[in-house]
């Protein structure tokens, strides 16, 4: 997976004070990934790997500002952030495909 962060327009959407909030959240969690994993003992716990990425648990709708409240933020390592983003992207593609299929169905001449 390539990192296109430097080409992204995502940074333009940051709320005022985001960098401060980001740093506070990273410091609070000790720069350790909070993604839940199951250990060898079967117990669910945070990943704990070094992390420098802060993720919005629930992403903002298109055109809406991000919710930067602490209960919507989590510290993630690069691998888990990429994994979560991949899951969200796959889900968005699936939803768009369903929307297109439904739109095609309703535009069928037999139903017009």
KELOZA-715133 format. One record per residue: residue number from 1; x, y, z of N, C-alpha, C, O in turn. Coordinates in steps of 0.001 Angstrom, whole numbers. Each point is the difference from the previous one (the first is absolute). Layout:
num nc1 nc2 nc3 cac1 cac2 cac3 cc1 cc2 cc3 oc1 oc2 oc3
NUM X Y Z X Y Z X Y Z X Y Z .
...
END
This chain:
num nc1 nc2 nc3 cac1 cac2 cac3 cc1 cc2 cc3 oc1 oc2 oc3
1 844 -1180 0 -844 1180 0 888 1240 0 923 108 807 .
2 -1199 813 -1698 794 1218 -47 -593 1041 933 -1200 7 274 .
3 2057 861 202 -434 1058 889 -104 1284 -803 1019 579 -376 .
4 -2231 -132 110 -218 1208 -775 -358 1182 890 -620 959 -458 .
5 1013 -1025 1747 -341 1055 951 489 1360 -481 -707 996 157 .
6 1901 -935 -738 532 1283 -447 -794 578 -1166 49 1207 -236 .
7 -776 -2042 -492 -824 456 -1113 -1453 214 422 -801 528 -770 .
8 469 -931 1971 -1379 15 464 -499 1418 280 759 875 420 .
9 -2038 -676 -661 -656 1252 376 -629 -121 1383 -633 938 486 .
10 807 -2089 142 -567 -269 1316 465 1025 1032 -782 424 850 .
11 2046 -27 -921 549 956 972 -758 1325 -26 -78 689 1017 .
12 -478 -331 -2169 -736 1260 -128 -1276 -7 831 -530 1064 320 .
13 27 -2245 35 -1254 -106 747 206 -3 1508 -978 -28 747 .
14 2218 57 -282 233 -58 1440 -646 1184 703 28 1127 -494 .
15 -606 -1403 1648 -573 1047 828 1115 812 648 1108 -502 189 .
16 -1399 1767 155 993 778 743 357 -732 1296 -878 -533 681 .
17 2139 510 -354 421 -666 1229 240 -1488 -146 311 -673 983 .
18 -453 133 -2213 159 -1442 -193 1379 -486 430 109 -1020 680 .
19 931 1727 -1062 1352 -472 316 208 -78 1511 665 -912 489 .
20 -1227 1859 243 101 -38 1466 -781 -1192 556 504 -737 848 .
21 -1733 552 -1329 -812 -1135 447 709 -1307 -313 61 -898 840 .
22 473 793 -2048 715 -1207 -420 1147 -303 959 149 -1132 460 .
23 654 2138 -165 1154 -180 892 -459 -402 1409 615 -866 623 .
24 -1677 1480 -123 -505 -330 1337 -469 -1452 73 267 -697 979 .
25 -967 246 -2023 -488 -1385 -22 1181 -971 -78 27 -1001 715 .
26 940 1292 -1576 1188 -852 -101 736 -71 1337 396 -1081 436 .
27 -212 2228 210 689 26 1293 -775 -779 1057 589 -741 787 .
28 -1905 907 -768 -830 -679 999 153 -1521 -98 106 -686 1017 .
29 -95 172 -2238 99 -1449 -201 1442 -478 -161 238 -1150 -368 .
30 718 2028 644 1406 -395 -32 498 -406 -1371 930 -798 -120 .
31 -1551 1349 -916 392 -303 -1376 -75 -1510 -272 842 -554 -708 .
32 -1858 -100 1279 -198 -1447 -150 -1348 -268 -658 -1009 617 344 .
33 1010 -1546 -1292 -1191 -357 -767 -1091 -555 910 255 -860 842 .
34 -1467 1364 -1024 -1144 -420 799 -906 -995 -738 -1051 -377 518 .
35 1450 -49 -1720 -851 -919 -766 -143 -1303 781 998 -569 444 .
36 -2230 92 -273 -195 -1215 799 474 -1261 -729 -363 -244 -1150 .
37 1172 -540 1841 484 -1280 -526 -185 -1063 1074 -61 308 1190 .
38 -25 -1543 -1616 -115 -1114 941 1390 -579 213 654 -433 -949 .
39 -209 427 2196 1313 -528 336 35 -1515 -44 -1029 -647 -196 .
40 2214 81 381 167 -1453 13 -831 -654 1095 -365 -1171 -100 .
41 70 1936 1143 -795 -527 1107 -1501 136 -240 -800 -362 862 .
42 410 885 -2035 -1406 138 -341 -653 1258 550 -1210 184 -138 .
43 2001 683 760 -534 1222 598 126 1160 -992 1041 187 -631 .
44 -2119 582 509 -4 1169 -871 740 1144 689 -283 339 1149 .
45 1242 254 -1880 780 1109 563 471 898 -1137 -55 -394 -1165 .
46 523 1614 1498 530 874 -1050 1250 -606 -640 764 -704 660 .
47 -563 979 -1932 1176 -482 -731 1286 361 733 841 -866 238 .
48 -683 2142 122 1161 431 767 1238 344 -801 996 442 574 .
49 -1030 -632 -1889 1156 359 -830 169 1516 -19 -949 743 253 .
50 2170 -289 -558 231 1440 -135 -972 556 -1040 -210 -605 -1052 .
51 -372 1747 1353 -987 595 -900 204 1505 -70 376 639 982 .
52 -630 -88 -2153 58 1454 -130 -1158 535 -838 66 1111 -526 .
53 -1123 -1909 407 -1153 409 -789 -1232 33 897 -228 -910 797 .
54 -561 1973 -941 -1244 136 757 -1144 -111 -994 -67 741 -981 .
55 -822 -1671 1249 -1092 -345 -905 -1328 458 577 -223 -68 1209 .
56 -660 538 -2088 -1380 271 390 -757 -1323 -79 -95 -602 -1070 .
57 -433 158 2182 -697 -1281 55 -1176 12 -966 -181 -935 -780 .
58 -613 1992 833 -1100 186 -946 384 1178 -879 141 1124 480 .
59 27 -1387 -1767 431 1066 -905 -1152 958 -271 -1171 -368 93 .
60 1523 1593 -427 -998 1015 -319 -646 -319 -1345 629 -566 -895 .
61 -1873 937 779 -671 -113 -1289 654 986 -963 595 989 427 .
62 -705 -1257 -1703 597 888 -1000 -477 1433 211 -1197 262 121 .
63 2152 652 -80 -317 1408 154 -224 455 1428 -157 1196 247 .
64 138 -2118 693 -225 343 1405 1333 63 738 962 -661 -390 .
65 -907 1461 1464 1247 47 773 194 -1281 803 -965 -668 369 .
66 2219 339 -108 313 -1166 828 -426 240 1438 21 1133 481 .
67 -405 -2200 201 -274 40 1434 1312 -314 706 423 -1154 57 .
68 215 2185 480 1295 -159 645 -110 -234 1500 982 164 724 .
69 -2165 -544 -248 -127 -290 1426 785 -1270 315 102 -904 -829 .
70 448 850 2031 870 -1112 376 -691 -1351 -106 657 -1004 -277 .
71 -1969 957 491 -677 -1297 -86 -156 -471 -1443 -458 -1117 -237 .
72 833 1958 -732 -30 -402 -1406 1409 -137 -581 159 -113 -1215 .
73 852 121 2067 1382 -88 -467 685 -1226 586 -261 -388 1139 .
74 1136 -211 -1930 805 -1114 491 1390 74 -614 169 407 -1149 .
75 815 -806 1934 1386 -40 -453 225 -1348 -674 -294 -1047 576 .
76 819 1079 -1804 230 -1236 -745 1410 -30 -578 560 1032 -369 .
77 -1 -2236 300 1249 -188 -729 -327 69 -1496 -1163 -85 -394 .
78 2177 236 -408 -205 128 -1446 -745 -1212 -567 -907 155 -818 .
79 1287 -1354 1251 -620 -1220 -538 -1489 -62 323 -810 -306 -875 .
80 442 594 2121 -1418 -75 363 -802 1152 -597 -1180 -168 -309 .
81 1800 1332 144 -709 1101 -652 -279 -357 -1458 -1098 245 -500 .
82 2084 -820 -180 -190 -420 -1391 -1063 -1092 -88 -822 5 -916 .
83 837 -937 1863 -982 -1085 18 -1412 558 169 -910 -363 -745 .
84 731 1248 1728 -1320 585 262 -474 812 -1201 -1160 -98 -399 .
85 2053 894 -175 -351 802 -1166 -393 -893 -1172 -938 316 -733 .
86 1644 -1422 551 -342 -948 -1062 -1387 -592 185 -753 -142 -964 .
87 412 -207 2208 -1339 -520 279 -1067 1047 -307 -1030 -309 -599 .
88 1286 1548 1013 -959 1080 -255 -144 262 -1496 -1107 235 -485 .
89 2206 -273 -239 -44 224 -1449 -778 -1104 -703 -802 270 -893 .
90 1038 -1507 1297 -721 -1129 -595 -1494 117 274 -819 -274 -877 .
91 463 680 2091 -1410 166 344 -628 1121 -825 -1129 -138 -472 .
92 1844 1240 296 -521 1111 -801 -192 -422 -1456 -1002 354 -621 .
93 1958 -1107 73 -141 -484 -1383 -1208 -927 -122 -741 68 -980 .
94 544 -930 1972 -1151 -910 -19 -1307 789 29 -918 -295 -765 .
95 829 1297 1643 -1217 807 88 -267 748 -1303 -1144 76 -447 .
96 2191 476 -162 -164 707 -1279 -464 -952 -1096 -837 361 -827 .
97 1381 -1576 820 -405 -987 -998 -1482 -329 156 -728 -77 -990 .
98 285 -114 2220 -1413 -294 259 -864 1175 -455 -1045 -204 -617 .
99 1472 1428 916 -752 1183 -431 -112 50 -1524 -1069 289 -538 .
100 2169 -571 -151 -27 10 -1469 -929 -1083 -534 -764 238 -935 .
101 829 -1423 1527 -858 -1095 -455 -1466 326 230 -839 -272 -858 .
102 526 853 2007 -1389 366 280 -468 1106 -938 -1137 -33 -469 .
103 1994 1008 190 -365 1082 -912 -243 -548 -1403 -932 424 -682 .
104 1758 -1354 259 -167 -607 -1320 -1320 -764 -58 -698 41 -1013 .
105 361 -723 2076 -1241 -763 51 -1201 928 -144 -917 -295 -767 .
106 909 1388 1477 -1149 898 -24 -74 836 -1264 -1059 548 -305 .
107 2151 -433 -442 -24 748 -1257 -368 -896 -1186 -81 469 -1135 .
108 -135 -1719 1395 -322 -923 -1090 -1272 468 -714 -973 366 659 .
109 966 -372 -1994 -1159 496 -760 -1310 -699 354 -1065 612 -81 .
110 1128 -1850 460 -1233 -720 323 -679 575 1242 -1196 -205 207 .
111 1948 915 606 -571 545 1226 -217 1510 -94 -448 623 962 .
112 763 -36 -2112 -60 1449 -159 -1348 474 -287 -211 1202 -160 .
END
